Amino acid sequence: MADVFHRRFFLEGPAGQLEALLWTTATQNPARAALVCHPHPLFGGTLHNKVVFQTAKTLHARGYPVLRFNFRGAGHSAGVHDKGRGEAEDVRAAIDFLAQEFPAAAILLAGFSFGAWVGLKVGCQDARVHELIGLGIPANDSDLNYLTTCSKAKLIVQGAKDQFGAKERVESLFKKMPDPKELVFVPEADHFFAGKLDQVSAAIGAWLDELRLPSS
């Protein structure tokens, strides 16, 4: 893992301050900066979630600054849960921060579960975001059809036994997505990739190598 410079702070969100943690490196002008969005806050999801942490760690090992934050109402963030509507604005505030902090960097956006549903939709729409990673996408009961018109590079990493994103539903959605895209099923993994986080990291690393993205 690259040398870590931890910065704990509050970024300005539309509903008040959002608790945030930024991992930076010694590189002054990174080519990429990453944002990782956490799972559902009403079910205990925070920026400290294991899947979110592992994803951040994997991206930071490439030399990318990585931002994690708590959605409104989670952890020490202000506001109350808004069923994904206000949380989309929180994601935009986080992208604004990264764009200001690292103006020369393209942004890679990753999200797990609820964080994928909310975050990837914003990422598809925002020109500052160049790549997307969806982890444990909740395909059973969430509208993810925006991905079928999103032409940005997309990686979907899904547990083969995900109870919130059945394999068949994910495969059906993936077929409708435009290239470039990649889908990786982690064998025997549930929604939370319990005991399989190393395979999540491997899938992300292999995809980044395939895209030949520059390390910062």
C-alpha contacts under 8 A as a table, 3 or more apart, distances in Angstrom:
res1	aa1	res2	aa2	distance
1	M	4	V	7.90
1	M	57	K	7.18
1	M	58	T	7.83
1	M	60	H	6.72
1	M	61	A	4.32
1	M	62	R	7.84
2	A	25	T	6.80
2	A	60	H	6.47
2	A	61	A	5.15
2	A	62	R	7.42
2	A	63	G	6.05
3	D	25	T	5.92
3	D	26	A	7.43
4	V	23	W	5.88
4	V	24	T	6.00
4	V	25	T	5.83
5	F	22	L	7.91
5	F	23	W	5.51
5	F	24	T	5.13
5	F	25	T	6.07
6	H	21	L	7.01
6	H	22	L	5.94
6	H	23	W	5.01
6	H	24	T	6.78
7	R	21	L	5.70
7	R	22	L	5.08
7	R	23	W	6.49
7	R	24	T	7.93
8	R	19	E	7.77
8	R	20	A	5.92
8	R	21	L	4.63
8	R	22	L	6.51
9	F	19	E	6.25
9	F	20	A	5.43
9	F	21	L	6.45
10	F	17	Q	5.57
10	F	18	L	5.15
10	F	19	E	4.64
10	F	20	A	5.50
11	L	17	Q	5.64
11	L	18	L	5.23
11	L	19	E	6.66
11	L	20	A	6.56
11	L	93	A	7.83
11	L	94	A	7.47
11	L	97	F	7.47
12	E	16	G	6.15
12	E	17	Q	4.82
12	E	18	L	6.26
12	E	93	A	7.05
13	G	16	G	5.02
13	G	17	Q	5.35
13	G	18	L	5.91
13	G	89	E	7.65
13	G	90	D	5.76
13	G	93	A	5.67
13	G	94	A	7.95
14	P	89	E	6.76
14	P	90	D	6.77
14	P	93	A	7.46
15	A	72	R	7.04
15	A	78	A	6.61
15	A	79	G	5.47
15	A	86	G	7.98
16	G	72	R	7.90
16	G	77	S	7.52
16	G	78	A	5.21
16	G	79	G	6.40
17	Q	77	S	5.84
17	Q	78	A	5.50
18	L	69	F	6.61
18	L	70	N	6.09
18	L	71	F	6.72
18	L	72	R	6.53
18	L	76	H	7.29
18	L	77	S	4.38
18	L	78	A	6.25
18	L	90	D	7.97
19	E	69	F	5.58
19	E	70	N	5.44
19	E	71	F	7.99
19	E	75	G	7.25
19	E	76	H	5.74
19	E	77	S	4.98
20	A	67	L	7.16
20	A	68	R	5.75
20	A	69	F	4.04
20	A	70	N	6.38
21	L	67	L	5.89
21	L	68	R	5.34
21	L	69	F	6.14
22	L	65	P	7.09
22	L	66	V	5.72
22	L	67	L	4.48
22	L	68	R	6.41
23	W	60	H	7.40
23	W	65	P	5.45
23	W	66	V	5.14
23	W	67	L	6.43
24	T	60	H	7.95
24	T	64	Y	7.23
24	T	65	P	4.37
24	T	66	V	6.61
25	T	28	Q	7.87
25	T	63	G	6.69
25	T	64	Y	7.38
25	T	65	P	6.34
27	T	30	P	5.94
27	T	63	G	7.91
27	T	216	S	6.83
29	N	102	F	6.80
29	N	104	A	6.54
29	N	105	A	7.22
29	N	216	S	7.92
30	P	33	A	6.88
30	P	63	G	7.76
30	P	64	Y	6.67
30	P	65	P	7.58
30	P	102	F	7.23
30	P	104	A	7.19
30	P	105	A	5.80
30	P	216	S	4.86
31	A	64	Y	7.77
31	A	104	A	6.72
31	A	105	A	4.65
31	A	106	A	6.33
31	A	214	P	6.81
31	A	215	S	7.23
31	A	216	S	5.50
32	R	64	Y	5.70
32	R	65	P	7.46
32	R	105	A	4.67
32	R	106	A	4.88
32	R	107	I	5.67
32	R	108	L	6.89
32	R	214	P	7.86
32	R	215	S	7.73
32	R	216	S	6.73
33	A	64	Y	5.17
33	A	65	P	5.00
33	A	66	V	6.08
33	A	98	L	7.11
33	A	102	F	7.30
33	A	105	A	5.88
33	A	106	A	6.31
33	A	107	I	4.97
33	A	108	L	6.23
34	A	56	A	7.99
34	A	59	L	7.21
34	A	64	Y	6.44
34	A	65	P	6.13
34	A	66	V	4.67
34	A	67	L	6.23
34	A	107	I	5.55
34	A	108	L	4.67
34	A	109	L	5.73
34	A	110	A	7.51
35	L	66	V	5.72
35	L	67	L	4.85
35	L	68	R	6.10
35	L	94	A	7.66
35	L	95	I	7.53
35	L	107	I	7.37
35	L	108	L	6.36
35	L	109	L	4.86
35	L	110	A	6.09
36	V	52	V	6.45
36	V	55	T	7.45
36	V	56	A	6.59
36	V	66	V	7.36
36	V	67	L	6.41
36	V	68	R	5.37
36	V	69	F	7.89
36	V	109	L	6.05
36	V	110	A	4.67
36	V	111	G	5.36
36	V	112	F	7.88
36	V	115	G	7.93
37	C	47	L	7.20
37	C	52	V	7.08
37	C	68	R	6.45
37	C	69	F	7.07
37	C	91	V	7.87
37	C	109	L	7.94
37	C	110	A	6.27
37	C	111	G	4.43
37	C	112	F	6.36
37	C	115	G	4.61
37	C	116	A	6.90
37	C	119	G	6.47
38	H	41	P	7.93
38	H	45	G	6.03
38	H	46	T	5.59
38	H	47	L	5.44
38	H	49	N	6.83
38	H	52	V	6.07
38	H	68	R	7.89
38	H	69	F	7.81
38	H	70	N	7.31
38	H	71	F	7.88
38	H	111	G	6.22
38	H	112	F	5.68
38	H	113	S	7.46
38	H	114	F	7.00
38	H	115	G	4.79
38	H	116	A	7.94
39	P	44	G	7.96
39	P	45	G	4.68
39	P	46	T	6.72
39	P	49	N	7.67
39	P	111	G	7.68
39	P	112	F	5.49
39	P	113	S	5.13
39	P	114	F	4.62
39	P	115	G	4.92
39	P	116	A	7.77
40	H	43	F	5.58
40	H	44	G	6.76
40	H	45	G	4.91
40	H	46	T	7.80
40	H	113	S	7.17
40	H	114	F	5.03
40	H	115	G	7.00
41	P	44	G	5.13
41	P	45	G	4.28
41	P	46	T	6.25
41	P	71	F	7.37
41	P	73	G	7.68
41	P	74	A	5.77
41	P	81	H	7.59
42	L	45	G	6.95
42	L	81	H	7.73
45	G	48	H	7.87
45	G	49	N	6.25
45	G	74	A	7.71
46	T	49	N	5.60
46	T	69	F	7.86
46	T	70	N	5.72
46	T	71	F	7.71
46	T	74	A	6.43
46	T	75	G	6.70
47	L	52	V	6.59
47	L	53	F	7.38
47	L	68	R	5.74
47	L	69	F	5.59
47	L	70	N	5.52
48	H	52	V	6.76
48	H	53	F	6.06
49	N	52	V	5.26
49	N	53	F	6.03
50	K	53	F	5.02
50	K	54	Q	6.03
51	V	54	Q	5.14
51	V	55	T	6.10
51	V	112	F	7.14
51	V	192	F	7.05
51	V	193	F	7.50
51	V	197	L	7.00
52	V	55	T	5.16
52	V	56	A	6.11
52	V	111	G	7.55
52	V	112	F	6.70
53	F	56	A	5.08
53	F	57	K	6.05
54	Q	57	K	5.00
54	Q	58	T	6.16
54	Q	197	L	6.92
54	Q	201	S	7.02
55	T	58	T	5.12
55	T	59	L	6.26
55	T	110	A	7.96
55	T	200	V	7.74
55	T	201	S	6.60
56	A	59	L	5.22
56	A	60	H	5.97
56	A	66	V	6.18
56	A	67	L	7.95
56	A	68	R	7.89
57	K	60	H	5.11
57	K	61	A	6.13
58	T	61	A	5.22
58	T	62	R	6.98
58	T	201	S	5.87
58	T	204	I	7.52
58	T	205	G	7.26
59	L	62	R	5.36
59	L	63	G	7.16
59	L	64	Y	6.04
59	L	66	V	7.13
60	H	63	G	5.15
60	H	64	Y	4.83
60	H	65	P	6.07
60	H	66	V	6.14
61	A	64	Y	7.17
62	R	215	S	5.34
62	R	216	S	6.85
63	G	215	S	5.70
63	G	216	S	4.77
64	Y	215	S	7.16
64	Y	216	S	5.93
67	L	94	A	7.92
67	L	98	L	7.76
69	F	94	A	7.75
70	N	73	G	7.84
70	N	74	A	5.50
70	N	75	G	6.29
70	N	76	H	7.57
70	N	77	S	6.09
71	F	74	A	5.54
71	F	77	S	6.62
71	F	81	H	7.87
71	F	87	E	6.16
71	F	90	D	6.50
72	R	77	S	5.27
72	R	78	A	5.48
72	R	79	G	4.90
72	R	80	V	5.55
72	R	81	H	5.97
72	R	86	G	7.91
72	R	87	E	6.75
72	R	90	D	7.28
73	G	76	H	7.29
73	G	77	S	5.39
73	G	78	A	5.45
73	G	79	G	4.86
73	G	80	V	4.28
73	G	81	H	5.52
74	A	77	S	5.55
74	A	78	A	7.76
74	A	80	V	7.92
74	A	81	H	7.89
81	H	84	G	7.80
81	H	86	G	7.72
81	H	87	E	7.67
82	D	85	R	5.72
82	D	86	G	5.33
82	D	87	E	6.57
83	K	86	G	7.38
83	K	87	E	7.47
84	G	87	E	4.88
84	G	88	A	6.10
84	G	118	V	6.05
85	R	88	A	5.54
85	R	89	E	7.22
86	G	89	E	5.17
86	G	90	D	6.50
87	E	90	D	4.80
87	E	91	V	6.37
87	E	118	V	6.97
88	A	91	V	5.12
88	A	92	R	6.46
88	A	118	V	5.75
88	A	119	G	6.67
88	A	122	V	6.43
89	E	92	R	4.98
89	E	93	A	6.26
90	D	93	A	5.05
90	D	94	A	6.36
91	V	94	A	5.06
91	V	95	I	6.27
91	V	118	V	7.97
91	V	119	G	6.28
91	V	122	V	7.09
92	R	95	I	5.00
92	R	96	D	6.08
92	R	122	V	7.01
93	A	96	D	4.98
93	A	97	F	6.29
94	A	97	F	5.06
94	A	98	L	6.38
95	I	98	L	5.13
95	I	99	A	6.06
95	I	107	I	7.89
95	I	128	R	7.92
96	D	99	A	5.14
96	D	100	Q	6.18
97	F	100	Q	5.20
97	F	101	E	6.00
98	L	101	E	4.98
98	L	102	F	5.73
98	L	103	P	7.59
98	L	107	I	7.79
99	A	102	F	5.32
99	A	103	P	4.98
99	A	104	A	7.90
99	A	105	A	7.30
99	A	107	I	7.86
99	A	128	R	7.57
100	Q	103	P	5.41
102	F	105	A	5.50
106	A	128	R	6.27
106	A	129	V	6.37
106	A	130	H	6.20
107	I	128	R	6.08
107	I	129	V	4.59
107	I	130	H	5.79
107	I	131	E	7.04
108	L	129	V	5.80
108	L	130	H	5.87
108	L	131	E	4.75
108	L	132	L	5.93
108	L	133	I	7.86
109	L	119	G	7.31
109	L	120	L	7.12
109	L	123	G	6.54
109	L	129	V	6.66
109	L	130	H	7.97
109	L	131	E	6.29
109	L	132	L	5.01
109	L	133	I	6.32
110	A	115	G	7.98
110	A	116	A	6.78
110	A	119	G	7.29
110	A	120	L	7.28
110	A	132	L	5.68
110	A	133	I	4.39
110	A	134	G	5.91
110	A	135	L	7.54
111	G	114	F	7.55
111	G	115	G	4.48
111	G	116	A	3.84
111	G	117	W	7.54
111	G	119	G	5.99
111	G	120	L	6.94
111	G	133	I	6.42
111	G	134	G	5.40
111	G	135	L	6.07
112	F	115	G	4.86
112	F	116	A	4.80
112	F	117	W	7.98
112	F	134	G	6.20
112	F	135	L	4.57
112	F	136	G	5.81
112	F	137	I	6.79
113	S	116	A	5.09
113	S	117	W	6.42
113	S	134	G	7.73
113	S	135	L	6.27
113	S	136	G	5.09
113	S	137	I	4.95
113	S	138	P	5.60
114	F	117	W	5.06
114	F	118	V	6.19
114	F	137	I	7.58
114	F	138	P	7.08
115	G	118	V	5.34
115	G	119	G	5.40
115	G	120	L	7.84
116	A	119	G	5.08
116	A	120	L	5.40
116	A	121	K	7.99
116	A	133	I	7.80
116	A	134	G	5.25
116	A	135	L	6.57
116	A	136	G	7.74
116	A	137	I	6.06
117	W	120	L	5.99
117	W	121	K	6.61
117	W	137	I	6.68
117	W	138	P	7.09
117	W	142	S	7.28
117	W	143	D	7.86
117	W	144	L	6.65
118	V	121	K	5.67
118	V	122	V	6.76
119	G	122	V	5.32
119	G	123	G	6.10
120	L	123	G	4.74
120	L	124	C	5.96
120	L	132	L	6.54
120	L	133	I	7.73
120	L	134	G	7.15
121	K	124	C	5.24
121	K	125	Q	6.59
121	K	146	Y	6.57
121	K	147	L	7.47
122	V	125	Q	5.25
122	V	126	D	6.15
123	G	126	D	5.20
123	G	127	A	7.80
123	G	129	V	5.55
123	G	130	H	7.96
123	G	132	L	7.05
124	C	127	A	7.75
124	C	129	V	7.34
124	C	132	L	7.96
124	C	146	Y	7.97
124	C	147	L	7.61
124	C	150	C	5.74
124	C	151	S	7.97
124	C	152	K	6.99
126	D	129	V	5.73
127	A	130	H	7.08
129	V	132	L	7.73
130	H	152	K	6.30
130	H	153	A	7.10
131	E	152	K	5.99
131	E	153	A	5.00
131	E	154	K	6.15
132	L	152	K	7.22
132	L	153	A	6.22
132	L	154	K	4.83
132	L	155	L	6.33
133	I	154	K	5.82
133	I	155	L	4.75
133	I	156	I	5.91
133	I	157	V	7.65
134	G	137	I	5.97
134	G	154	K	7.60
134	G	155	L	6.18
134	G	156	I	4.73
134	G	157	V	6.26
135	L	156	I	5.95
135	L	157	V	4.90
135	L	158	Q	5.97
136	G	156	I	7.76
136	G	157	V	6.33
136	G	158	Q	4.81
136	G	159	G	6.61
136	G	162	D	7.12
136	G	164	F	7.81
136	G	165	G	6.68
136	G	191	H	5.75
136	G	192	F	7.41
137	I	156	I	7.64
137	I	158	Q	6.98
137	I	164	F	7.69
137	I	165	G	5.97
137	I	170	V	7.90
138	P	141	D	6.46
138	P	142	S	5.91
138	P	164	F	5.12
138	P	165	G	4.71
139	A	142	S	5.58
139	A	143	D	7.27
139	A	144	L	6.83
139	A	164	F	6.61
139	A	165	G	4.50
139	A	166	A	6.96
139	A	169	R	6.22
139	A	170	V	6.14
140	N	164	F	5.59
140	N	165	G	5.10
140	N	166	A	6.47
140	N	169	R	6.79
141	D	164	F	7.58
143	D	146	Y	7.76
144	L	147	L	5.97
144	L	173	L	7.97
145	N	148	T	5.46
145	N	149	T	7.75
145	N	173	L	7.47
146	Y	149	T	5.77
146	Y	150	C	6.64
147	L	150	C	4.97
147	L	177	M	5.92
148	T	173	L	7.41
148	T	174	F	7.85
148	T	176	K	5.31
148	T	177	M	4.13
148	T	178	P	6.33
149	T	177	M	6.63
149	T	178	P	6.70
150	C	177	M	7.04
150	C	178	P	6.65
151	S	177	M	7.84
151	S	178	P	5.58
151	S	179	D	6.20
151	S	180	P	6.83
152	K	179	D	7.60
152	K	180	P	6.64
153	A	179	D	7.04
153	A	180	P	4.86
153	A	181	K	5.67
154	K	180	P	6.43
154	K	181	K	4.65
154	K	182	E	6.30
155	L	181	K	5.86
155	L	182	E	4.87
155	L	183	L	5.95
155	L	184	V	7.76
155	L	204	I	7.79
155	L	207	W	7.34
156	I	181	K	7.96
156	I	182	E	6.27
156	I	183	L	4.81
156	I	184	V	6.20
157	V	183	L	6.09
157	V	184	V	4.88
157	V	185	F	5.96
157	V	186	V	7.22
157	V	200	V	6.98
157	V	203	A	7.37
158	Q	162	D	6.91
158	Q	165	G	7.69
158	Q	167	K	7.91
158	Q	183	L	7.77
158	Q	184	V	6.29
158	Q	185	F	4.90
158	Q	186	V	6.12
158	Q	189	A	7.96
158	Q	191	H	7.42
159	G	162	D	4.89
159	G	185	F	5.50
159	G	186	V	4.83
159	G	187	P	6.58
159	G	188	E	6.81
159	G	189	A	4.37
159	G	190	D	5.09
159	G	191	H	5.74
159	G	192	F	7.78
159	G	193	F	6.23
160	A	166	A	7.63
160	A	167	K	6.06
160	A	185	F	5.29
160	A	186	V	5.57
160	A	187	P	5.30
160	A	188	E	5.65
160	A	189	A	5.59
160	A	190	D	6.80
161	K	166	A	6.96
161	K	167	K	7.26
161	K	187	P	7.70
161	K	188	E	5.86
161	K	189	A	5.51
161	K	190	D	4.80
161	K	191	H	7.06
162	D	165	G	5.28
162	D	166	A	5.75
162	D	167	K	7.34
162	D	189	A	6.77
162	D	190	D	4.40
162	D	191	H	4.21
162	D	192	F	7.85
163	Q	166	A	6.19
163	Q	190	D	6.61
163	Q	191	H	5.99
164	F	191	H	6.62
165	G	169	R	6.75
165	G	170	V	6.43
165	G	191	H	7.55
166	A	169	R	5.37
166	A	170	V	6.27
167	K	170	V	5.18
167	K	171	E	6.04
168	E	171	E	5.13
168	E	172	S	6.13
169	R	172	S	5.12
169	R	173	L	6.23
170	V	173	L	5.16
170	V	174	F	5.97
171	E	174	F	5.00
171	E	175	K	6.24
172	S	175	K	5.41
172	S	176	K	6.98
173	L	176	K	5.45
173	L	177	M	6.74
174	F	177	M	5.19
174	F	183	L	7.44
177	M	181	K	7.39
178	P	181	K	7.02
182	E	207	W	7.87
184	V	203	A	6.97
186	V	189	A	5.64
186	V	193	F	7.90
186	V	196	K	7.52
186	V	199	Q	6.82
186	V	200	V	7.40
189	A	192	F	7.51
189	A	193	F	5.00
189	A	194	A	6.57
189	A	195	G	7.85
189	A	196	K	6.48
190	D	193	F	5.22
190	D	194	A	6.59
191	H	194	A	7.91
193	F	196	K	5.05
193	F	197	L	5.87
193	F	200	V	7.81
194	A	197	L	6.84
195	G	198	D	7.92
196	K	199	Q	5.43
196	K	200	V	6.75
197	L	200	V	4.94
197	L	201	S	6.37
198	D	201	S	5.13
198	D	202	A	6.22
199	Q	202	A	4.90
199	Q	203	A	6.13
200	V	203	A	5.20
200	V	204	I	6.35
201	S	204	I	5.20
201	S	205	G	6.10
202	A	205	G	5.09
202	A	206	A	6.04
203	A	206	A	5.24
203	A	207	W	6.20
204	I	207	W	5.20
204	I	208	L	6.23
205	G	208	L	5.18
205	G	209	D	6.20
206	A	209	D	5.07
206	A	210	E	6.14
207	W	210	E	4.93
207	W	211	L	6.23
208	L	211	L	5.10
208	L	212	R	6.11
208	L	213	L	6.01
209	D	212	R	4.88
209	D	213	L	6.74
